[in-house]
Amino acid sequence: MTLEHLPAILSALGFGEHYPKSLLLLDTLNTMDGRDFEHWSAGMFRRQGYVVNITGTTGDHGIDLVLAKDGQTTAVQCKRWADPVGEPVLRDFYGATVSAGIAEGIVVATSSFTPSAREFAQNKPIRLIDIDELLAIGCTSVSRSEEI
C-alpha cells in the first residue's frame, strides 16, 4: 500500500468527498450541547411546516418546544444524550404535557429509547424519534450553522 492508495481507501471507509450525509449529521449532532440541539430540532420541525416556539431554559417542565400546525399543538422534549432514554423521562414528559393541556408530544433523542420507554409510550399520544429516524429526516436538512 502506498500514499497513492490512500484516497481510495479513505473514500471506501466513508471519508473524503464521498463522506455519507448521515455521518456528517451524526458528527454535527454529537458536537452540539443540549440548547444547540433544541434549536436544530426547532429548524427540523419548521421545515416540516410547524410554527415553533422555543421555551425558556428553566421552568419549562421538560417541554423544550411547542409546535403548532393545522390547529394542533404538540409539545416536544429534546434529549441530546448518548445513553438510551428511559421510561422515567417519558413519564415526566407525559405528565408535563397533560399539565400544560397539550394533547400530544414528541420526544426527540440523539440516542435510542429503552424497551420500557417504548412500552410506556404505546397507546399514549407520544411519538418517539430516535437517532435512526433523526438521521433519515435530517439528511435532507440544512447544516447546524444555518440553524443556530
SULDAHU-V849685 format. One record per residue. N is the residue number from 0. RES is the residue in one letter. OMEGA is omega in whole degrees, 0 to 359 (NA if undefined). D_CENTER is the distance of its C-alpha to the mean C-alpha in Angstrom with 2 decimals. Layout:
((N RES OMEGA D_CENTER) (N RES OMEGA D_CENTER))
//
This chain:
((0 M 179 40.92) (1 T 177 41.28) (2 L 178 39.19) (3 E 181 39.65) (4 H 187 37.49) (5 L 179 34.59) (6 P 180 32.79) (7 A 179 32.98) (8 I 180 31.80) (9 L 178 28.79) (10 S 179 27.92) (11 A 178 28.27) (12 L 178 25.84) (13 G 179 23.21) (14 F 179 24.19) (15 G 184 25.90) (16 E 180 25.79) (17 H 180 24.48) (18 Y 184 21.37) (19 P 180 18.79) (20 K 181 15.95) (21 S 178 13.49) (22 L 176 15.02) (23 L 180 14.93) (24 L 179 11.20) (25 L 176 10.88) (26 D 179 13.50) (27 T 181 11.90) (28 L 182 8.65) (29 N 179 11.24) (30 T 181 13.40) (31 M 167 11.33) (32 D 185 12.21) (33 G 182 10.41) (34 R 176 11.72) (35 D 180 10.88) (36 F 176 7.12) (37 E 180 7.92) (38 H 177 10.05) (39 W 179 8.00) (40 S 177 5.68) (41 A 178 9.27) (42 G 178 10.60) (43 M 180 8.57) (44 F 177 9.92) (45 R 179 13.20) (46 R 176 13.70) (47 Q 175 13.60) (48 G 179 16.39) (49 Y 165 15.16) (50 V 188 16.83) (51 V 172 14.42) (52 N 177 15.79) (53 I 182 14.15) (54 T 178 15.96) (55 G 182 17.94) (56 T 178 17.10) (57 T 177 19.72) (58 G 181 20.91) (59 D 179 17.75) (60 H 178 18.21) (61 G 177 14.56) (62 I 183 13.60) (63 D 181 11.55) (64 L 171 11.59) (65 V 182 14.25) (66 L 174 14.16) (67 A 178 17.50) (68 K 177 18.64) (69 D 178 21.93) (70 G 181 23.07) (71 Q 177 20.20) (72 T 181 18.18) (73 T 175 14.82) (74 A 179 13.34) (75 V 170 9.67) (76 Q 182 8.82) (77 C 180 6.04) (78 K 177 7.01) (79 R 185 7.42) (80 W 172 9.89) (81 A 181 12.01) (82 D 178 13.67) (83 P 178 12.87) (84 V 185 12.02) (85 G 181 15.40) (86 E 181 17.28) (87 P 178 18.35) (88 V 181 14.93) (89 L 179 14.71) (90 R 178 18.37) (91 D 180 18.07) (92 F 179 15.25) (93 Y 177 17.40) (94 G 179 20.36) (95 A 180 18.83) (96 T 179 18.07) (97 V 180 21.59) (98 S 180 23.13) (99 A 181 21.64) (100 G 180 22.98) (101 I 189 19.75) (102 A 183 20.09) (103 E 182 16.60) (104 G 177 13.15) (105 I 172 9.57) (106 V 181 7.64) (107 V 183 3.88) (108 A 175 4.63) (109 T 177 5.59) (110 S 178 8.68) (111 S 177 10.43) (112 F 178 12.18) (113 T 176 15.89) (114 P 179 18.43) (115 S 177 19.52) (116 A 178 16.12) (117 R 179 16.03) (118 E 179 19.65) (119 F 184 19.17) (120 A 180 16.72) (121 Q 179 19.35) (122 N 173 21.53) (123 K 181 19.44) (124 P 180 17.59) (125 I 175 14.16) (126 R 178 11.65) (127 L 176 9.41) (128 I 181 6.48) (129 D 185 6.83) (130 I 180 6.88) (131 D 178 9.70) (132 E 177 8.46) (133 L 180 5.60) (134 L 179 8.77) (135 A 180 10.93) (136 I 189 9.44) (137 G 181 8.87) (138 C 176 12.30) (139 T 183 13.97) (140 S 176 12.21) (141 V 183 14.00) (142 S 180 13.93) (143 R 184 12.55) (144 S 178 16.06) (145 E 183 16.18) (146 E 190 13.29) (147 I NA 14.49))
//
